[in-house]
Amino acid sequence: MEALAWMSEKKDNGKVLCKACAQRCVLDKGELGICGIRRVGEDGNLYLTTYGKAAAYNVDPVEKKPLFHFLPNTPIFSVGTVGCNMSCSFCQNADISQYPQEHNGEVFGIDLMPETIVNVCKTNNIPSIAFTYNEPVVFFEYAYDTMKLAKEKGLRNVFVSSGYETKEALETLAPYLDAMNIDLKAFTDDFYKKIVGARLKPVLRTIEHARDLGIWTEVTTLVIPGYNDSKEELRNAAKFLASVDKDMPWHISRFFPAWKMKDVPPTPVETLKRAYEIGKEEGLNYVYVGNLDDEDRESTYCPNCGYRVIDRRGHIGQYVINNLEDGKCPKCKTEIAGVWK
């Protein structure tokens, strides 16, 4: 169904500014935003065309988001719609993220209203909801209504995001948003412009602002051979994250061929191991590899004494042994950053 996209502003010239994401589309009647799902109607208002329409949903381990320092070893209800504000050449969900852009604004999905999502979680003892699969800020109003209701019912909310939220959108979401995993897709503006269809600086601002707002934040970088895998670029990314918060987990994920990058080979394992060491060298306390079965580099270690406080196994760290005691290292009692209960 369509619903009023109220994260917007009417301009004096009759056009509408969408204020959900940093693309900040200015649209005339009948026009769609870059995301393909925010359209100006004949009445001059902006509408979300995917309200209550889930293109994908599932119950996942929270580690799959990936979130390693947020309610470990618990299930999370994942939901997303069609549409996206980026056009990443390596997108693994291009069949939904790019669908409306490639089909003149057509959308699809099953009816899944906020009340239904929250009821499913409460009935099945699922403690949190992840807005994921596509970029959640493009279905801002659908996510917002679900999050607000979820919070009233004692549930937690998570965004798995490209980090392109506007300041206004992020601050509006913040009272209801408990955690984010933000993609830092590269550390050059050239990559963002050519490969993603966006810019780097808004993402860096979102990472900083989410941290300042008290939202638990973890960051993921998909390392693509020949595109964003140089030692210098990885080091610059690690330096930036450490300057924001040394306790912010960094997930370095292995690339596999997808969509328009099917001719690019998977990331060599040695590249991921090198990136892991770079993150540690730059002072990050929690660095992880992803899309790779590597128990040593998926597990969490106490930054003070080095004790393995959380054991993870499997390519997304799904098999979890949590050794924390009240969020602290059982050996030296150092507090481990995260949301543990």
LINLINGI-V838308 format. One record per backbone hydrogen bond with DSSP energy under -0.5 kcal/mol. NH is the residue of the N-H (numbers start at 1). CO is the residue of the C=O. E is the energy in kcal/mol with one decimal. If there is no record, write none. Layout:
NH,CO,E + NH,CO,E
This chain:
3,48,-1.9 + 5,46,-3.0 + 6,4,-1.4 + 8,6,-2.3 + 9,17,-2.1 + 11,15,-3.3 + 14,11,-1.8 + 16,27,-2.6 + 17,9,-3.2 + 18,16,-0.6 + 18,25,-2.8 + 19,7,-2.1 + 19,17,-0.5 + 22,164,-2.7 + 24,21,-1.8 + 27,16,-2.9 + 27,25,-0.6 + 30,40,-2.8 + 31,28,-2.3 + 33,38,-2.4 + 36,33,-1.8 + 39,37,-0.6 + 39,47,-2.5 + 40,31,-1.9 + 41,39,-0.5 + 41,45,-3.0 + 44,41,-1.9 + 47,39,-3.1 + 48,3,-3.3 + 49,37,-2.8 + 49,47,-0.6 + 51,1,-1.1 + 51,48,-0.7 + 53,50,-2.2 + 54,52,-0.6 + 54,110,-2.5 + 55,53,-0.6 + 55,80,-1.7 + 56,80,-1.7 + 58,78,-2.1 + 60,58,-0.6 + 60,76,-2.7 + 62,74,-2.4 + 64,61,-2.1 + 65,62,-1.6 + 66,63,-0.5 + 67,62,-1.1 + 71,339,-3.4 + 74,71,-0.8 + 76,60,-2.6 + 77,128,-2.5 + 78,58,-3.5 + 78,76,-0.6 + 79,130,-2.4 + 80,56,-2.1 + 83,96,-2.2 + 84,35,-1.1 + 87,196,-3.0 + 89,195,-1.8 + 91,88,-1.9 + 94,91,-0.6 + 96,93,-1.9 + 97,93,-3.0 + 98,94,-1.7 + 99,96,-0.5 + 102,98,-1.7 + 103,99,-0.8 + 103,100,-0.6 + 105,100,-3.3 + 106,103,-1.8 + 110,54,-2.5 + 112,52,-3.0 + 116,113,-0.6 + 117,113,-2.1 + 118,114,-2.4 + 119,115,-2.3 + 120,116,-2.5 + 121,117,-2.0 + 122,118,-2.6 + 123,119,-2.7 + 124,120,-1.8 + 125,122,-0.9 + 126,121,-2.7 + 127,125,-0.7 + 129,156,-2.2 + 130,77,-3.4 + 131,158,-2.7 + 132,79,-2.4 + 132,130,-0.7 + 134,132,-1.9 + 136,134,-0.6 + 136,160,-0.5 + 138,135,-1.2 + 139,136,-1.3 + 140,137,-1.3 + 143,139,-2.6 + 144,140,-3.4 + 145,141,-2.2 + 146,142,-1.8 + 147,143,-3.0 + 148,144,-2.6 + 149,145,-1.9 + 150,146,-2.6 + 151,147,-2.7 + 152,148,-1.7 + 153,149,-1.2 + 154,151,-1.5 + 155,150,-2.9 + 156,127,-2.3 + 158,129,-2.5 + 159,179,-2.0 + 160,131,-2.4 + 161,159,-0.7 + 161,181,-2.5 + 166,20,-1.8 + 170,166,-2.6 + 171,167,-2.3 + 172,168,-1.7 + 173,169,-2.1 + 174,170,-1.9 + 176,173,-2.4 + 177,173,-1.0 + 178,157,-1.8 + 178,176,-0.7 + 179,157,-1.6 + 180,216,-2.6 + 181,159,-2.4 + 182,180,-0.5 + 182,218,-2.6 + 183,161,-2.8 + 184,182,-0.5 + 184,220,-2.8 + 185,183,-0.8 + 192,188,-1.6 + 193,189,-2.6 + 194,190,-2.5 + 195,191,-3.0 + 196,191,-0.9 + 196,192,-0.9 + 197,192,-1.8 + 198,192,-2.0 + 203,200,-0.9 + 204,200,-1.7 + 205,201,-2.4 + 206,202,-2.0 + 207,203,-2.3 + 208,204,-2.0 + 209,205,-2.9 + 210,206,-3.1 + 211,207,-1.7 + 212,208,-2.1 + 213,209,-2.1 + 214,211,-1.3 + 215,210,-2.1 + 216,178,-1.9 + 218,180,-2.5 + 219,249,-2.5 + 220,182,-2.2 + 221,251,-2.8 + 223,221,-0.7 + 223,253,-2.5 + 224,222,-0.7 + 225,223,-0.5 + 227,224,-2.2 + 228,224,-1.7 + 234,230,-2.4 + 235,231,-2.5 + 236,232,-2.3 + 237,233,-2.2 + 238,234,-2.3 + 239,235,-2.7 + 240,236,-2.2 + 241,237,-2.4 + 242,238,-2.6 + 243,239,-1.9 + 244,240,-1.4 + 245,241,-2.8 + 248,245,-2.0 + 249,247,-0.7 + 250,286,-2.2 + 251,219,-3.5 + 251,249,-0.5 + 252,250,-0.6 + 252,288,-3.4 + 253,221,-2.7 + 253,251,-0.7 + 254,290,-1.9 + 255,223,-0.9 + 260,89,-1.8 + 261,89,-0.5 + 261,258,-3.0 + 262,259,-0.6 + 264,261,-1.2 + 267,255,-1.5 + 271,268,-0.8 + 272,268,-1.3 + 273,269,-2.2 + 274,270,-2.2 + 275,271,-2.3 + 276,272,-2.4 + 277,273,-2.0 + 278,274,-2.2 + 279,275,-2.4 + 280,276,-1.9 + 281,277,-2.8 + 282,278,-1.9 + 283,280,-1.7 + 284,279,-2.1 + 285,246,-2.9 + 286,246,-0.6 + 288,250,-2.7 + 289,297,-1.4 + 290,252,-2.4 + 291,315,-1.0 + 292,315,-1.0 + 294,292,-1.2 + 297,294,-0.5 + 298,294,-0.9 + 298,295,-0.7 + 299,295,-1.1 + 300,310,-2.3 + 302,307,-2.8 + 306,302,-1.9 + 309,300,-1.4 + 309,307,-1.1 + 310,300,-1.6 + 311,321,-2.7 + 313,319,-1.4 + 317,314,-2.1 + 319,313,-2.4 + 320,318,-0.9 + 321,311,-2.4 + 322,320,-0.5 + 323,309,-2.7 + 323,321,-0.8 + 325,328,-2.4 + 326,324,-0.5 + 328,325,-1.1 + 329,334,-2.8 + 333,329,-1.9 + 336,327,-2.8 + 337,335,-0.5 + 339,69,-3.1 + 340,338,-0.6
